[in-house]
Amino acid sequence: MAGKQYVKNIVDDHIAHRIQLRRAMLGMSQKDLGDLCGVTCQQIQKYESATNRISASRLFQVGQAMDTPVSFFFCGLPGNLPDETKANKSRRVNDMADDDPMGKTETLRLINLYWKLPNDKQRATIMDILTALNQGDRVSVTEQE
């Protein structure tokens, strides 16, 4: 007898996107994650697209492979945040606007490279450079007017 057909819902989509987000944050390929979890990269791809629902035990395993608590995958779901109302409902990761820099791969690369710097002094230098560049942009705009 065949089981019930899987119909994905908003929770499945959200968890799938959070798996993909965390993997990208770590600079890990689908194959790398699959190898750590004992599944194929195609299976990881199906989890990340919510084509296949991920079981609780597999989600736990994925979290361990990415050194991430399982709660990360649920973070941002409606009703999962304290004092959330319809008026101030937080946007979920998969609801980000196209122009939101936090949803861009470039942002993840920048964050990863920043935290790979060997010490706080180098990170402070990068922050100083970015601050100076942004102040320089403001000055050039003012000078043009």
Number of C-alpha atoms within 10 A of each C-alpha: 3 4 5 6 6 9 10 12 10 12 15 20 17 23 27 25 20 21 22 20 19 18 19 16 17 14 13 13 14 20 16 17 18 18 14 15 20 12 15 16 17 12 17 25 17 15 22 24 18 21 16 17 21 19 10 10 9 14 19 18 17 22 19 14 16 18 11 15 13 16 10 13 22 17 16 19 17 17 13 10 13 7 8 12 11 8 6 8 14 15 12 14 17 16 10 13 11 9 8 9 12 13 16 12 13 11 14 19 14 12 13 15 11 16 11 10 12 9 10 10 10 12 16 12 11 14 13 12 12 12 12 12 12 11 11 12 12 11 11 10 9 9 8 6 5
